[in-house]
Amino acid sequence: MTLRIALLAFLALASLRAQCISVSGERILAADMARAVPAFAAVAPELVLGFAPSPGTRRVYAAAEMARLGKRYGLALEPGAEACFARPLETLTPDRIAAALQKVMPAAHIEIVDFSRQPIPPGELRFPPSGLQVDPSSRAPRLWRGAVCAPGRDDFPLWAKVRVAVTGTRVVATAALIPGRPIERAQLHVESYQGPPGLPDLAEVVGRAPRRYIPAGAVIEGSWLDAPAQVYRGESVRVEVDSGLARVLLEGQAQSSGRRGEVIAVRNPANGKILHATVTDRGRVVVAAGPLARIGTERTGR
């Protein structure tokens, strides 16, 4: 008798699991419940009834819980009504990953070396360009982070290890490039290139300043370059001096390079005095001073 009862219970549980309603969101809505218990069709379909199960698991609403929901929303449910919900999982395949990657870089040759092996929830595979590790100097496989995305739930992270090759151009130094000095077009050569992505194009190099010494013949990488300065050491700059209601304009010589918002030293050629000025634009600086008589009282080396 005991064996028979256990068998009946097992069969009942198996039947319930076979009838689980598939949900893809983070919440179970009244619209989901109506697929299992039609009486819930009388409730607003977007009403949240509870949390959905984790991917690959089930959530069962037993008879007692269903009775409480029916009473709360004024529904006449059949005695003993139950409901089961499941979050299905899928298996990643190389073809599916390849399609997602080629969508981002349609002109690139992409070789998939490895990828996430854990089951994933249903959704769209997305691999943003920002998720790809950039190292144009190496042809070793690189990690590309992505996610499974679907409306109404958090993104599910995944990854692929890939080799990516693009066809384009690269910029080569034809002369030694000195740190801090803006790069000129005459110092560069553009040549055809096939290999890992991530190298800057010509427009991204001209006018930038090297962070390090770059010898002639070197292929220029973006990480070697600083954003262009608005003022470079040794060049003439327009100095605006603000002192209360007074405003004075004069020409000065930059004693250091600087970008917008940085403070640099500027020499007043008329008297050799040093001013500390804030860079505002290309070739322009501003000095906020007290009485004009005190401007430029500090000399170089003091």
C-alpha positions as CSV (number, residue, x, y, z in Angstrom):
1,M,0.0,0.0,0.0
2,T,2.8,2.4,1.0
3,L,4.6,1.6,-2.3
4,R,1.4,2.4,-4.2
5,I,1.0,5.7,-2.5
6,A,4.6,6.7,-3.2
7,L,4.2,5.7,-6.9
8,L,1.1,7.8,-7.2
9,A,2.8,10.8,-5.6
10,F,5.7,10.4,-8.0
11,L,3.4,10.2,-11.0
12,A,1.5,13.3,-9.8
13,L,4.8,15.2,-9.4
14,A,6.0,14.1,-12.9
15,S,2.7,15.2,-14.4
16,L,3.0,18.6,-12.8
17,R,6.6,19.1,-14.0
18,A,5.6,18.1,-17.5
19,Q,2.9,20.8,-17.5
20,C,5.2,23.6,-16.3
21,I,4.7,26.9,-18.1
22,S,7.8,28.4,-19.6
23,V,8.6,32.0,-18.6
24,S,11.6,34.1,-19.8
25,G,11.3,37.2,-17.5
26,E,12.4,37.8,-13.9
27,R,8.8,38.0,-12.7
28,I,5.7,35.8,-13.0
29,L,2.8,37.9,-14.4
30,A,-0.9,37.3,-14.3
31,A,-0.7,36.7,-18.1
32,D,1.7,33.8,-17.3
33,M,-0.6,32.4,-14.6
34,A,-3.6,32.6,-16.9
35,R,-1.9,30.0,-19.2
36,A,-2.0,27.6,-16.3
37,V,-5.2,28.7,-14.5
38,P,-7.6,30.4,-16.9
39,A,-9.4,32.3,-14.1
40,F,-6.4,34.7,-13.9
41,A,-7.4,36.0,-17.4
42,A,-9.8,38.3,-15.4
43,V,-6.8,40.1,-13.8
44,A,-4.6,42.8,-15.5
45,P,-2.1,40.7,-17.5
46,E,0.9,42.9,-16.4
47,L,0.2,42.3,-12.7
48,V,3.3,40.8,-11.0
49,L,2.4,37.7,-8.9
50,G,5.9,36.7,-7.8
51,F,9.5,36.0,-8.8
52,A,10.2,33.7,-11.6
53,P,12.5,30.7,-10.9
54,S,16.2,30.8,-11.6
55,P,17.2,29.6,-15.1
56,G,17.0,25.9,-15.3
57,T,14.7,25.5,-12.2
58,R,11.0,25.4,-11.5
59,R,8.6,27.2,-9.2
60,V,5.4,25.5,-8.1
61,Y,2.4,27.3,-6.7
62,A,0.8,24.7,-4.4
63,A,-2.9,24.6,-3.7
64,A,-2.7,26.6,-0.5
65,E,-0.8,29.5,-2.2
66,M,-3.1,29.4,-5.2
67,A,-6.1,29.7,-2.8
68,R,-4.6,32.8,-1.2
69,L,-4.0,34.4,-4.6
70,G,-7.6,33.6,-5.6
71,K,-9.0,35.2,-2.5
72,R,-6.7,38.3,-2.8
73,Y,-7.9,39.0,-6.4
74,G,-11.5,37.8,-6.0
75,L,-11.2,34.8,-8.3
76,A,-13.1,31.6,-8.1
77,L,-10.5,28.9,-8.5
78,E,-11.1,25.1,-8.7
79,P,-10.2,23.4,-5.4
80,G,-6.7,22.0,-5.4
81,A,-5.6,24.2,-8.4
82,E,-1.8,24.3,-8.7
83,A,0.6,25.9,-11.2
84,C,4.2,25.3,-12.2
85,F,6.6,27.6,-14.0
86,A,10.1,26.9,-15.4
87,R,12.9,29.0,-16.9
88,P,14.2,27.0,-19.8
89,L,17.9,26.9,-20.7
90,E,19.6,26.6,-24.0
91,T,23.0,25.3,-25.1
92,L,25.4,27.6,-26.9
93,T,26.8,26.5,-30.2
94,P,29.8,27.9,-32.2
95,D,27.5,28.8,-35.1
96,R,25.3,30.9,-32.9
97,I,28.2,32.7,-31.4
98,A,29.8,33.3,-34.8
99,A,26.6,34.9,-36.1
100,A,26.5,37.3,-33.1
101,L,30.2,38.2,-33.5
102,Q,30.0,38.7,-37.3
103,K,27.0,41.0,-36.8
104,V,29.4,43.3,-34.9
105,M,32.3,43.0,-37.2
106,P,30.9,41.9,-40.6
107,A,34.2,42.5,-42.5
108,A,36.5,40.7,-40.0
109,H,37.7,37.2,-40.1
110,I,36.8,35.7,-36.7
111,E,38.0,32.3,-35.4
112,I,36.3,31.0,-32.2
113,V,38.8,29.2,-30.0
114,D,36.6,28.6,-26.9
115,F,33.3,29.9,-25.4
116,S,31.0,29.7,-22.4
117,R,29.9,26.2,-21.8
118,Q,27.2,26.8,-19.2
119,P,23.6,26.6,-20.3
120,I,22.0,30.0,-21.0
121,P,18.4,31.4,-20.8
122,P,16.6,32.3,-24.1
123,G,17.5,35.6,-25.5
124,E,19.6,37.6,-28.0
125,L,23.4,37.1,-27.9
126,R,25.1,40.5,-27.8
127,F,28.9,41.1,-28.0
128,P,29.6,44.8,-27.8
129,P,32.8,46.1,-29.4
130,S,33.8,47.4,-25.9
131,G,33.8,43.8,-24.6
132,L,36.7,42.7,-26.8
133,Q,40.2,42.9,-25.3
134,V,42.4,45.1,-27.5
135,D,46.0,44.2,-28.1
136,P,46.9,44.8,-31.7
137,S,50.5,43.8,-31.0
138,S,49.6,40.2,-30.3
139,R,47.9,37.5,-32.4
140,A,47.0,35.4,-29.4
141,P,43.3,34.6,-28.7
142,R,41.5,37.4,-26.9
143,L,38.6,37.4,-24.6
144,W,35.3,38.9,-25.9
145,R,32.7,39.4,-23.2
146,G,29.0,39.5,-24.0
147,A,25.6,38.7,-22.6
148,V,22.3,37.1,-23.4
149,C,19.7,39.9,-23.4
150,A,15.9,39.6,-23.3
151,P,13.2,42.1,-22.3
152,G,12.1,42.0,-18.7
153,R,15.1,40.3,-17.1
154,D,18.8,41.0,-16.2
155,D,21.5,40.2,-18.8
156,F,23.1,36.8,-18.5
157,P,26.9,37.1,-18.9
158,L,28.9,34.9,-21.3
159,W,32.2,35.0,-23.1
160,A,34.1,33.8,-26.2
161,K,37.8,33.5,-26.8
162,V,38.6,34.5,-30.4
163,R,41.2,35.4,-32.9
164,V,40.1,38.5,-34.9
165,A,41.7,39.7,-38.1
166,V,40.7,42.8,-40.0
167,T,41.9,44.3,-43.3
168,G,42.6,48.0,-43.3
169,T,45.5,50.4,-42.8
170,R,48.0,51.1,-40.1
171,V,50.1,54.2,-39.3
172,V,53.9,53.9,-39.2
173,A,56.4,56.5,-37.9
174,T,58.9,57.6,-40.6
175,A,60.9,59.7,-38.1
176,A,61.5,59.4,-34.4
177,L,58.6,60.9,-32.4
178,I,59.5,62.7,-29.2
179,P,57.2,62.6,-26.1
180,G,55.1,65.7,-25.6
181,R,55.5,67.0,-29.2
182,P,52.5,67.0,-31.5
183,I,52.8,64.5,-34.3
184,E,52.9,65.9,-37.9
185,R,51.6,64.3,-41.0
186,A,55.0,64.4,-42.6
187,Q,56.3,62.1,-39.9
188,L,53.9,59.3,-40.8
189,H,53.3,56.7,-43.4
190,V,50.1,54.7,-44.0
191,E,50.3,51.1,-45.2
192,S,47.9,48.2,-45.8
193,Y,47.4,45.9,-42.9
194,Q,45.7,42.6,-42.0
195,G,45.7,41.5,-38.4
196,P,44.1,42.2,-35.0
197,P,41.9,45.3,-34.7
198,G,42.5,48.2,-32.5
199,L,45.2,50.3,-34.3
200,P,44.4,54.0,-34.7
201,D,43.9,55.5,-38.2
202,L,45.7,58.5,-39.5
203,A,43.2,61.1,-38.2
204,E,43.6,59.6,-34.7
205,V,47.4,60.1,-34.8
206,V,48.1,63.5,-36.4
207,G,48.2,66.2,-33.8
208,R,48.4,63.8,-30.8
209,A,51.5,63.8,-28.5
210,P,53.5,60.5,-27.8
211,R,53.6,59.4,-24.2
212,R,56.9,57.6,-25.0
213,Y,59.7,57.7,-27.5
214,I,58.6,56.1,-30.8
215,P,61.4,55.1,-33.1
216,A,61.2,55.5,-36.9
217,G,59.6,52.4,-38.4
218,A,57.4,51.6,-35.5
219,V,53.7,50.8,-36.0
220,I,51.8,53.3,-33.8
221,E,49.4,52.0,-31.2
222,G,46.7,54.1,-29.6
223,S,47.8,53.5,-26.1
224,W,51.1,55.3,-26.9
225,L,49.3,58.6,-27.5
226,D,48.0,61.4,-25.4
227,A,45.1,63.7,-26.3
228,P,46.4,66.8,-28.1
229,A,47.4,69.7,-25.9
230,Q,45.8,73.1,-26.5
231,V,49.1,74.8,-25.6
232,Y,52.6,73.5,-26.3
233,R,55.8,74.6,-24.5
234,G,57.7,77.3,-26.3
235,E,54.8,78.6,-28.4
236,S,53.2,82.0,-28.2
237,V,49.9,82.2,-26.4
238,R,47.2,84.9,-25.9
239,V,46.9,85.7,-22.2
240,E,43.8,87.1,-20.8
241,V,44.2,88.6,-17.3
242,D,41.0,89.2,-15.2
243,S,41.3,91.4,-12.2
244,G,38.0,92.5,-10.8
245,L,36.3,94.6,-13.5
246,A,39.5,95.0,-15.4
247,R,40.5,92.8,-18.3
248,V,43.9,92.9,-20.0
249,L,45.1,91.0,-23.1
250,L,48.8,90.3,-23.8
251,E,51.0,87.9,-25.6
252,G,53.0,85.4,-23.6
253,Q,55.3,82.4,-24.2
254,A,54.3,79.0,-22.8
255,Q,56.9,77.5,-20.5
256,S,55.1,74.1,-20.4
257,S,52.4,72.3,-22.3
258,G,48.9,71.9,-21.1
259,R,45.4,70.8,-22.0
260,R,42.1,72.6,-21.4
261,G,41.6,73.2,-17.6
262,E,45.3,72.7,-16.7
263,V,47.5,75.4,-15.1
264,I,50.8,76.2,-16.9
265,A,53.6,78.7,-16.6
266,V,53.6,81.6,-19.1
267,R,56.4,84.2,-19.5
268,N,55.5,87.8,-20.2
269,P,58.2,88.7,-22.8
270,A,57.8,92.4,-22.0
271,N,59.3,92.1,-18.5
272,G,60.3,88.4,-18.2
273,K,57.8,87.8,-15.3
274,I,56.1,84.4,-15.0
275,L,52.3,84.1,-14.8
276,H,50.4,80.9,-13.8
277,A,47.6,80.6,-16.3
278,T,44.7,78.2,-16.9
279,V,44.5,76.8,-20.5
280,T,41.1,77.6,-22.0
281,D,41.5,76.8,-25.7
282,R,44.0,76.4,-28.5
283,G,46.7,78.9,-27.9
284,R,44.7,80.8,-25.2
285,V,45.1,81.0,-21.4
286,V,43.5,83.0,-18.6
287,V,45.1,84.5,-15.4
288,A,42.8,85.2,-12.5
289,A,44.7,87.9,-10.6
290,G,44.3,90.5,-7.8
291,P,45.3,94.1,-8.4
292,L,47.0,94.4,-11.8
293,A,50.0,95.8,-10.1
294,R,50.8,92.4,-8.6
295,I,50.7,90.5,-11.9
296,G,53.9,88.8,-12.9
297,T,55.8,89.3,-9.6
298,E,57.2,85.7,-9.6
299,R,60.3,85.0,-11.7
300,T,61.6,81.8,-13.1
301,G,63.6,79.7,-10.7
302,R,62.0,81.2,-7.5
